[in-house]
Amino acid sequence: MDEQNNNPNNKNKQKSADGITVKNKGVFYKNNKNSPKPEKKPDRPQTSPAPPAPEKPKKKKTKQFSKNENKRAVEEYFNDMAEDAYIEADTEQNFDIDIDEEPAEPAAVMPEPAETGPLVEIVGIRYKPVGKIYFFAPEGAQYSINDKIMVETSRGLELGCVAIPNKHISASKVTQPLKQVLRKASEEDVEKAERNKVLAKETIKAANARIKFYKLHEMKMKLVEAEYSFDNSKLTYFFTAEGRVDFRELVKDLASIFKTRIEMRQIGIRDQTKILGGLSICGRQFCCNSFLQDFTQVTIKMAKEQNMQINSSKISGACGRLMCCLKYEHEAYNHLSKDTPKINSIVEATTGETGTVVESNILTGICKVKISQKAGADGQTVVIKPFPKKNLKITGSVKNAGNTAAAAEQPAKD
């Protein structure tokens, strides 16, 4: 008993007559008629009311969430922030510019990607106005575009024009070793190069006379251009012919006349057109004679994919070959034709109408669809309507539909 009274946990506890534990601060008793009710505490004496205490701000009750609910709430919060940022960015871009306001500055051009690996300083040189560019080592000198310079080549000393000024490129793009630029061309060098051009043209008359003498003109051999090297050590003739030509006697004869080394080079019809130049059917100068450095392969398939009329006079150039400009837009047509319904395709429009494509324009994306409509009890009318390709869905083709109908008509095998 003494241990129970001395236990601090039992200080606030006492047992009632019925054996029910009763707390001092609160009363808990058995609900029966015989159990005694607790005595009421005497009322405190009334005193003057105290001044009202200032009201404290009520604390907002925070709702307890589980881990999944907290995670979901955080995701929704950040999703709302992302939507607000997207809407704000969209509204900033779609605005009207008043006439009185100053126009916005143009966007900066993205710089070219930096070269990787060891770099080499080069200068790009051309020997002809529209020719291939060759790289040379400037050896510390600075050159500008259209500067005339002297370089050492496999053909000897040559005068070239700078097409690409000093520039550092990756060593993997250069064939080593690079030949050096000797010096800037003087006025005498430029005058000598011009005299060589005049002398080369004069030699063509004598060369044509010797071609007739050896009856090489019967093989349709035709001289196109003559070119002297800078030091007059070699004279090169460019000619066209239908087949191989035995010009050994002609070379010996010309070498004895002009007292220099003679070289004959056979070229194709496209190279001839590039050298001679002229105006195309579009009214502009030949592309090969104005800016094209190399010839690319052009096929008749490119003309068909561009819906051009397959007529040799319409798609052929002055050289008699397919026009080089057919290659320019081939990539764009090839990309746009992937999602454009082809002719004789069965399509279904967003309006629910079904028909056959009879015409399609790849650039505008408009397709004309032939739709059959009922007119009266027995008659039908055919209507052709234009639709944007985005409003059409390909469901088949006329050939496939015919094969499907023929297969359905065949009787099933037992």
C-alpha positions in Angstrom: 0.0 0.0 0.0 2.8 2.4 0.9 4.4 1.7 -2.5 1.2 2.5 -4.3 0.8 5.8 -2.4 4.4 6.8 -3.0 4.2 6.0 -6.8 3.9 9.3 -8.6 1.8 7.7 -11.3 -0.9 7.0 -8.8 -1.1 10.5 -7.2 -3.9 11.7 -9.6 -5.9 8.5 -9.3 -8.3 7.2 -6.6 -10.8 4.4 -6.4 -14.5 5.0 -5.9 -16.9 2.8 -3.8 -17.8 0.7 -6.8 -14.2 0.1 -7.7 -14.2 2.5 -10.7 -11.0 4.6 -11.2 -11.7 8.3 -10.9 -9.4 11.1 -12.0 -9.2 14.2 -10.0 -9.4 16.5 -13.1 -12.3 14.7 -14.7 -14.8 12.3 -13.2 -15.7 8.9 -14.7 -18.3 6.8 -13.0 -20.5 3.9 -13.6 -23.9 4.8 -15.1 -26.2 3.3 -12.5 -28.7 4.7 -9.9 -26.8 3.6 -6.8 -23.5 5.1 -7.8 -22.8 8.4 -6.0 -22.5 11.6 -8.1 -19.5 13.8 -7.6 -20.0 16.8 -5.5 -20.2 20.2 -7.2 -17.4 22.6 -6.4 -18.4 25.9 -4.7 -18.8 28.9 -6.9 -16.1 31.4 -6.9 -16.9 34.9 -5.5 -17.9 37.4 -8.2 -15.3 40.0 -8.9 -15.2 43.0 -11.2 -14.9 41.9 -14.8 -11.4 42.1 -16.1 -10.8 44.2 -19.2 -11.2 42.3 -22.4 -8.0 40.8 -23.7 -7.0 41.7 -27.2 -8.2 39.0 -29.6 -5.4 36.9 -30.9 -5.4 36.1 -34.6 -6.9 32.7 -35.2 -4.6 30.2 -36.6 -5.6 28.5 -39.8 -6.0 24.9 -39.5 -3.8 23.0 -41.9 -5.1 19.9 -43.4 -2.9 16.8 -43.0 -2.1 15.1 -46.3 -0.7 11.7 -46.9 2.5 11.2 -48.9 0.7 10.5 -52.2 -1.5 13.5 -51.7 1.5 15.8 -51.0 3.3 14.4 -54.1 0.2 15.0 -56.3 -0.3 18.5 -54.9 3.4 19.4 -55.7 3.0 18.1 -59.3 -0.2 20.1 -59.9 1.5 23.2 -58.5 4.5 23.0 -60.9 2.2 22.1 -63.8 0.2 25.2 -63.2 3.4 27.3 -63.1 4.5 25.8 -66.4 1.1 26.5 -68.1 1.2 30.1 -66.8 4.7 30.6 -68.2 3.7 29.1 -71.6 0.7 31.4 -71.8 2.7 34.4 -70.8 5.4 33.6 -73.4 2.8 33.0 -76.1 1.1 36.3 -75.4 4.4 38.1 -75.6 5.2 36.7 -79.0 1.7 37.3 -80.6 1.4 41.1 -80.5 0.8 43.8 -83.1 3.4 46.4 -83.9 2.1 50.0 -84.3 3.3 52.0 -87.2 4.8 54.7 -84.9 6.9 52.2 -82.9 10.4 51.4 -84.0 10.9 47.9 -85.6 12.5 45.3 -83.5 16.2 44.5 -84.1 16.7 41.5 -86.3 17.7 38.3 -84.6 21.4 37.6 -84.4 22.7 35.0 -86.8 23.9 31.9 -85.1 27.7 31.5 -85.5 29.1 28.6 -87.3 30.2 25.6 -85.2 33.8 25.9 -84.2 36.3 23.6 -85.9 37.6 20.7 -83.8 41.0 19.2 -83.9 44.2 20.8 -85.2 43.6 23.9 -87.3 45.3 25.0 -90.5 45.3 28.5 -92.0 44.4 28.5 -95.7 43.5 30.8 -98.6 41.0 29.7 -101.3 42.2 30.3 -104.9 40.3 30.2 -108.2 42.0 30.1 -111.6 38.7 30.8 -113.5 35.8 33.1 -112.6 33.5 30.0 -112.0 35.9 27.2 -111.2 36.9 24.9 -108.4 38.5 26.4 -105.3 42.0 25.2 -104.3 43.6 25.7 -100.8 47.0 27.2 -100.3 49.1 28.2 -97.3 49.3 32.0 -96.9 52.5 31.7 -94.7 51.5 34.6 -92.4 50.4 37.1 -95.2 46.9 38.5 -95.2 44.9 38.4 -98.4 41.4 39.8 -99.3 38.8 38.6 -101.7 39.6 39.3 -105.4 43.3 39.8 -104.7 45.5 38.6 -107.5 48.3 36.3 -106.3 51.0 34.0 -107.7 51.1 30.3 -106.7 53.1 27.3 -107.6 51.1 24.4 -109.0 51.8 21.0 -110.7 51.5 22.8 -114.1 54.0 25.5 -113.0 53.6 29.1 -112.1 50.0 30.3 -112.2 48.0 33.5 -111.5 45.0 33.0 -109.3 42.2 35.1 -107.7 41.4 34.9 -103.9 37.9 33.5 -103.4 38.3 32.7 -99.6 40.4 35.1 -97.5 42.6 33.9 -94.6 40.7 31.2 -92.6 41.4 28.5 -90.1 39.9 25.1 -90.9 40.3 21.6 -89.6 43.4 19.8 -90.9 41.2 16.8 -91.9 39.6 18.9 -94.7 43.0 19.7 -96.3 45.2 17.5 -98.4 48.7 17.7 -97.0 51.2 19.1 -97.8 49.7 22.5 -98.7 51.5 24.5 -101.4 52.5 28.0 -100.5 51.4 31.3 -101.9 54.4 32.9 -103.5 53.4 36.6 -103.6 50.9 39.1 -104.7 50.7 39.6 -108.4 52.1 42.8 -109.8 50.7 44.8 -112.7 53.1 43.2 -115.1 51.9 39.7 -114.0 48.3 40.7 -114.7 49.1 42.1 -118.1 51.1 39.0 -119.1 48.1 36.8 -118.1 45.8 38.9 -120.3 48.3 38.7 -123.3 48.3 34.9 -122.9 44.5 34.8 -123.2 44.7 36.7 -126.5 47.5 34.5 -127.9 45.6 31.4 -127.0 42.5 32.5 -128.9 44.7 33.2 -132.0 46.2 29.7 -131.9 42.7 28.2 -132.4 42.5 29.3 -136.0 45.7 27.5 -136.9 44.7 24.5 -134.9 41.4 24.2 -136.8 43.2 24.4 -140.1 45.4 21.4 -139.1 42.3 19.5 -137.9 40.8 19.8 -141.4 44.2 18.8 -142.9 44.2 15.6 -140.9 40.5 15.1 -141.6 39.7 14.9 -137.9 36.7 17.1 -138.5 35.0 14.1 -140.0 35.0 12.6 -136.5 33.2 15.8 -135.3 36.2 17.0 -133.4 35.6 20.6 -132.4 38.0 22.9 -130.5 36.3 24.8 -127.6 39.0 26.7 -125.9 42.8 27.1 -125.7 44.8 28.0 -122.6 48.4 29.0 -122.2 50.2 28.4 -118.9 51.6 31.6 -117.2 55.2 31.0 -118.4 54.1 29.8 -121.9 55.6 26.4 -121.3 52.4 24.5 -122.2 49.4 25.1 -124.5 46.3 23.2 -123.7 43.4 22.6 -126.1 39.9 21.6 -124.9 37.8 19.8 -127.6 34.6 17.8 -127.9 34.1 14.7 -130.0 31.6 11.8 -130.3 34.2 9.1 -129.7 37.9 8.6 -129.2 40.2 10.6 -131.5 43.8 9.7 -132.5 45.4 13.2 -132.4 49.1 12.1 -132.1 50.0 13.5 -135.5 48.1 16.7 -134.8 50.0 17.3 -131.5 53.4 16.9 -133.2 52.4 19.3 -135.9 51.1 21.9 -133.4 54.2 21.6 -131.2 56.5 22.3 -134.2 54.4 25.4 -135.1 54.1 27.0 -131.6 57.4 25.8 -130.2 55.8 24.7 -126.9 54.4 21.6 -125.3 50.9 20.7 -126.5 48.2 19.0 -124.5 44.8 17.9 -125.8 41.8 17.4 -123.4 38.5 15.9 -124.4 35.5 17.4 -122.5 31.8 16.7 -122.5 28.9 18.7 -123.9 28.0 20.2 -120.4 31.6 21.4 -120.0 31.4 23.0 -123.4 28.3 24.9 -122.4 30.0 26.0 -119.2 32.9 27.4 -121.1 31.0 29.2 -123.8 28.1 30.5 -121.7 24.8 31.9 -122.9 21.2 32.5 -121.8 18.7 29.8 -120.7 15.0 29.6 -121.5 14.3 31.4 -118.2 16.1 34.5 -119.6 19.0 34.2 -117.1 22.7 33.3 -117.6 23.5 29.6 -117.5 23.8 28.4 -113.9 27.0 26.4 -114.8 28.5 29.6 -116.3 27.5 31.9 -113.4 27.8 30.1 -110.1 27.8 26.3 -110.3 31.2 24.8 -109.5 30.5 21.2 -110.1 27.8 19.3 -112.0 25.3 17.1 -110.1 23.3 14.1 -111.4 19.9 15.0 -112.7 17.3 12.3 -113.6 13.9 12.3 -115.4 12.4 11.1 -112.1 13.0 14.6 -110.6 10.9 16.2 -113.4 8.1 13.7 -112.8 8.0 14.3 -109.1 7.6 18.1 -109.8 4.6 17.5 -112.1 6.4 18.9 -115.1 5.5 18.2 -118.6 7.8 15.5 -120.0 8.8 17.4 -123.1 12.5 17.5 -124.1 12.2 21.2 -125.1 10.8 22.1 -121.7 13.1 20.2 -119.4 16.4 20.2 -121.4 19.0 23.0 -121.4 21.1 24.4 -124.2 23.6 21.5 -123.8 20.8 19.0 -124.7 20.9 17.5 -121.2 18.4 17.8 -118.4 18.4 21.2 -116.8 20.5 21.5 -113.6 17.8 23.6 -112.0 15.6 20.5 -111.7 17.9 19.5 -108.8 17.3 22.7 -106.8 13.7 22.0 -105.7 13.8 18.2 -105.7 14.4 17.9 -102.0 11.5 20.3 -101.2 9.1 18.4 -103.5 10.3 15.1 -102.1 9.6 16.2 -98.5 6.2 17.7 -99.3 5.0 14.7 -101.3 5.3 12.4 -98.4 2.0 13.6 -96.8 0.2 14.7 -100.0 -2.4 12.2 -101.4 -1.4 11.0 -104.9 -3.7 10.9 -107.9 -6.3 8.1 -107.9 -6.1 7.8 -104.1 -9.4 7.2 -102.3 -9.7 9.8 -99.5 -12.2 10.7 -96.8 -12.7 14.4 -95.9 -13.4 15.7 -92.4 -16.8 16.6 -93.7 -17.6 12.9 -94.1 -17.4 12.9 -97.9 -15.5 10.2 -99.7 -14.0 10.5 -103.2 -11.0 10.0 -105.5 -8.2 12.5 -105.9 -8.0 13.7 -109.5 -5.4 16.5 -109.1 -3.0 17.5 -106.3 -0.7 20.6 -106.0 2.3 19.7 -103.8 3.4 23.3 -103.1 0.0 24.7 -102.1 -1.2 21.4 -100.5 -4.6 21.6 -102.3 -6.2 18.4 -103.6 -9.2 18.2 -105.9 -11.4 15.3 -105.0 -14.1 13.8 -107.3 -17.2 13.0 -105.2 -20.3 11.2 -106.4 -23.6 12.5 -105.1 -27.1 11.1 -105.5 -29.5 13.2 -107.7 -33.1 12.1 -107.4 -34.1 8.4 -107.3 -31.7 6.8 -109.8 -29.4 9.5 -111.1 -25.9 10.5 -109.7 -23.9 13.6 -110.1 -20.2 14.0 -109.9 -18.8 17.0 -108.1 -15.1 18.0 -107.9 -14.3 19.9 -104.7 -10.9 21.3 -103.5 -9.7 20.3 -100.0 -6.5 21.0 -98.1 -4.4 17.9 -97.6 -4.6 18.2 -93.8 -8.4 17.7 -94.1 -8.1 14.4 -96.1 -7.4 10.9 -94.9 -6.2 8.3 -97.3 -8.3 5.1 -97.2 -7.0 3.3 -100.3 -6.4 3.6 -104.0 -8.4 2.9 -107.1 -6.2 -0.1 -108.1 -6.4 -1.6 -104.6 -10.2 -1.0 -104.5 -10.6 -2.8 -107.9 -8.6 -5.8 -106.7 -10.6 -5.9 -103.5 -13.9 -5.9 -105.4 -12.7 -8.6 -107.8 -11.7 -10.8 -104.9 -15.1 -10.4 -103.3 -16.9 -11.5 -106.5 -14.9 -14.7 -106.6 -16.8 -17.7 -105.1 -15.4 -19.1 -101.8 -13.6 -22.4 -102.1 -15.2 -25.4 -100.4 
